Amino acid sequence: MSAPLLEIRDVSTFYGAVEALKGVSLTVAPGEIVTLIGANGAGKSTLLMTICGDPRARAGRVIFDGQDITEQPTHRIVRGGIAQSPEGRRVFPRMSVHENLLMGAQSSGINPAPGLEQVFTLFPRLKEREAQRAGTLSGGEQQMLAIARALMAQPRLLLLDEPSLGLAPLVSRQIFQAIRRLNAETGLTVLLVEQNANQALRLAHRGYVLVTGRITLSGTGRELLARPEVRDAYLGGH
Amino acid sequence: MAYALQQLINGVSLGMIYGLIAIGYTMVYGIIGMINFAHGDIFMIGAFLSLIGLLLVTSGGMLDGAAAIVLVLALSMAFTALYGWTVERVAYRPLRGSFRLAPLISAIGMSIVLQNYVQVSQGARVKPIEPVVHGGFTLMQDGTFAVQLSTMQILIVVTTLLVLAVFTWLVTRTPLGRAMRACEQDRRMASLLGIDTDRTISITFVIGAALAAVAGTMYLLRYGVIDFYIGFLVGVKAFTAAVLGGIGNLPGAVLGGLLIGLIETFWSAYFSIQYKDVAAFSILILTLIFMPTGLLGRTEVEKV
């Protein structure tokens, strides 16, 4: 395996006195789709946010592309090539879809035109809604917008937090297809957090299982799908 | 009729000054959710810097007229902006992430510091200047009463509208403005998109202070007398304007400023000039009780 694009080494993160991550280690190689599955409150979103330095890891290191980014301010980390579609989507409600997308490309200083074309091909629905205020979009459209906005930065690593949450199965399938396509066509590296473990493990090359702030299992998507404890806990047990 | 028209003219030009200051309150509130109570004193600093600039520029008759005013305005805006930046840096940024009341208390402290600093360094007495902008038009003659539109009033309205146009363009059409709005709507997300939010907040203070400097310059030129205490009363009225228009809403700030200017002027003209401040502040109280979101404030519900 080539040198990892992202390496998380013994990271612990706290909310006040509560330890949300308890020494988590994982790696993501370039071109890989890695998924992180776990129950609500296991610390999945916290891990994605910790990679971006918000909240900051209290112990351990976060290494991106050979550089230690643990102590860097969030906007620097992101400018280094990490984009996130965060928990709760967080589109800017009083900006148009178009402006939300421009925000995605803004700090990297790249020309937004090719990015716009790319995300509109991926999500034609956003093209129809381009002038509409993001706060008035449906949940699924907002999810597409959040992912599209993250893609606008042309990141080297895409962090996706529950892209299928609250979506109709058809839309959720569309989004997973889009991720697969991006990965196959552009070699985009993806770290995906999902509660929909079945779909995520089928999509991902490798996966990790997070239980109350600790990694308890890891392996290829296929291996994890076959493990009885994964089936019982995250796949509904049938 | 003629009398009312004259009051309308006076009210609009006063309202423009309030509107310019109100923008500073409303922008800062929008982006970090605090009332910058030192903003009125930033306006006062702007007026003093204009006074100093005016004396420097016109001493020895180096420059006069329009060139002098433009230069004074530019100098005052630049230095007042520096004050605005510094206030944010020393008094508010260290308290970011602290409890909600902390920056508010710090702002009141900053206001006192600025007032006393000017009082000590410039003296407590009022500073009069010779009128700089002369002339005007008589719009209407009604018996002995002539409706006057002074060049200064035209200058105030034109300058304010110009500044507002540039500023509106900046906020709605440029990447910087977009970053400001992003910080206002979701600061954490903005930083996740690579926006340096501290820097964006600093720029907001700088712009607010520069607009307050425009107001300070106009105030100085129009009324011809300032002291270290003007920031308090004018500041609170501009704050009232921002609340009336809907705090956080930019067009609302200008609208609120105009209304407060008109209410104050008409009240003075038809009722009692001694109670003009009471009239203005009654509006603040009535707005807060009956319409806390203001005239143009947000009421719509958004999907989350």
Interface residues (C-beta under 8 A of the other chain):
Chain A: C52 D54 P73 T74 H75 V78 R79 A83 Q84 P86 G88 R90 F92 P93 R94 M95 E99 L102 M103 G104 Q106 S107 S108 G135 T136 L137 S138 G139 Q142 R149 A153
Chain B: P175 R178 A179 R181 A182 Q185 D186 R188 M189 A190 S191 L192 L193 G194 I195 D196 T197 E302 K303 V304
